[in-house]
Amino acid sequence: LPDPQFDSLYINDKMPVPQTATDAAYDAMPPFIRDSEARKRWHKRFPTPEKHQASVKDYYRLITGIDRVVGLVLDKLDELKMRDNTIIIFTSDHGFFLGEHGLAGKWYPYEESIRIPLFIFDPRSADSRSPKSLQGKTTDAVALNIDLAPTMLALAGADIPATMQGHSLVPFMQGKTTAWRKDFFYEHHFVHPRIVQSEAVRTERWKYIRYVDQNPPYEELFD
């Protein structure tokens, strides 16, 4: 539930409905996912167009609440005169189904669940001496949460231990070309009676999924 102060937001807006929020998309899912916790929660949040609109509006209100809190953090940095010496990294721990595939929640290696936001703001990039082309720069490189610690160490001028699996994202922030991963391994082994365990390999084009607790293991391949 969002903070009550945001209850009036988006009242007259129509939230977008995902193209895959259809009975046909749900029917195409593996049977053990159609009967999973993700479908159970779908019944609470998205079973009708009206309920879908109400749930997604609350979700957007939550995001607005996060945006407000980030603003309060920036205000405090200004108050402490630390804004120009603070690099801000904003991300999330998982994506979220808003009715896609007839599901709610997360837990599965589909794009809506595994893709997350990642913004890095270095105040030095906003300096008048910094190349304008680096401000607001985006990259298609496959960034992972294991890259965050090496990135922080690099930005702080500290050594990155060789035992760390991730890599610094600083070259991308500086507009440099660097050798980079073309794929990554995904795993979700949380034990729950209505959430199946899965592993996957995601390349820049392909995704291979294996539901490892099914007998025999269930496989999917996506282009």
CORKAJO-V671008 format. One record per run of one state. SS is the DSSP state (hx for helix, st for strand, lp for the rest). FROM is the first residue (numbers start at 0). TO is the last residue. Records with the same first field share a line. If there is no record, write none. Layout:
SS=FROM-TO / FROM-TO
This chain:
lp=0-2 / 6-21 / 27-29 / 34-35 / 45-47 / 79-81 / 85-86 / 91-95 / 98-98 / 102-102 / 105-109 / 114-116 / 121-121 / 126-130 / 134-145 / 155-168 / 173-181 / 188-190 / 192-193 / 195-196 / 203-205 / 211-216 / 222-222
hx=3-5 / 22-26 / 30-33 / 36-44 / 48-78 / 82-84 / 99-101 / 110-113 / 122-125 / 131-133 / 146-154 / 169-172
st=87-90 / 96-97 / 103-104 / 117-120 / 182-187 / 191-191 / 194-194 / 197-202 / 206-210 / 217-221
